[in-house]
Each structure stands twice: as C-alpha cells, then as structure tokens.
Amino acid sequence: MKKILYSVIAFTGFSICFICTAQAQGGVAVNTTGAVPDSSAVFDVSSITKGLLAPRMTTLQRNAISGPAMGLTIFNIDCGVYNYNAGTPAAPNWATISATNVLIAGVSIAANPVGAICAGSNVTFTATPANGINSPSYQWKVNGNNAGTNSATFTTSSLNNGDVVTCVLTTGENCVSGSPATSNPITMLVNIVPVITGTTPAGFCSGSAVTLSA
C-alpha cells in the first residue's frame, strides 16, 4: 500500500506539529501518529486532545453564502446550533442538527363561540403562537384563501357551512425553525336561520289555534 507522509509545522507564537498521511487510492489522515486513513473515509482526523471546528458564523453571514452545497454545515453562533443545507444550492433550506435549544415555529387557533352557529353570526378566532415565538406575522385563511389582517385575532360574519379556517404564522427570528407554520383547521358548522311564514288571522281570539311554518 503506497502512502505519502507530510509533516507540517505552523508557528503562531508556539509550534504545532501534525502528520498528514495520504493513501494512493484516495483518503487523507490527519493525526500525530502517522496512521493511514480508514479505507472508508476520504478525510480521517483523529486526536485524543483536540476537537474539530466547523466554520462559525451568524445567521446573516450563513444566509449570505452564495450557492451553498447540499449538506454544507456551519455552526450558528446566534443560536448555538449546527445548521446544514437540506435544500439545493439554488434554493437553500437551512435545517438544524438535533438540538434541545431550538425553537420550533407553531400556532394553534380557537373559535368563539364554539360549535354550531347561525348564518350571519360573528365568530372570533384567536391564534396562540408556540412558546418562545416573539412578534410573529399572521395570515388568516378561509378555505385556503387569504382573509383578515396581520393580527392574532380574526372576526367574520360571512362564514358558510363547511368553511375551513386556518392561520399561517411566519417569523423571522434567527433561531426558529419550521417557519412558516400552519395551525390546526377549524371546520365551521353553520345553520341557516329559518324563515317564519304565516300571519295571525283577523278576529283572533285568545286560545285559538294559529298555524305558522318555518
């Protein structure tokens, strides 16, 4: 097995020495022992006294990377997490490697009054963002079409039976993933107000029967 050894010394006020070993069939090892790289690795770093540092940058600096490769990984110093591009160079999608300190965008909605209503009745919907989400934007939707304003509440009296109301929450916070997020749907049960027909006959006496229809 052919291998090439490179000894490198860097001076930054003190000297550091490490050995790079390259195999002819591919693969580079960086260590202090001269061990060859593992056959399954293109780059094999080993040490029992030092770690490996990924590029550290802010969210703004990360987003400024031009055409980031799929899988490109950085350490986000704003959020204290590792991000990687789960999208494409043309359409980056920065995801977070599993971490407990990451906020996940989320929103739930509730209606008042609850349950069935009469046609033309006012209904107020209230959106509640997930804990820790600050200053989000809201887009209310009825049957998938935009409705209401950028507000945590939405009031309407023009709902029909079967209409589905949702809310989409968007946040630009640096350390929130999953934005935009869509709420739970609320399907409306709207009853038609009955129309009463019939009149009281002339000469109506107390106790007499009158027939009305709805």
Helices and strands as residue ranges (DSSP letters): E 3-11, E 15-23, E 28-31, E 43-45, E 56-57, H 59-63, E 73-76, E 81-85, E 94-96, E 103-104, E 107-112, E 117-118, E 123-129, E 137-142, E 145-147, E 153-156, E 164-170, E 176-177, E 181-182, E 186-187, E 190-191
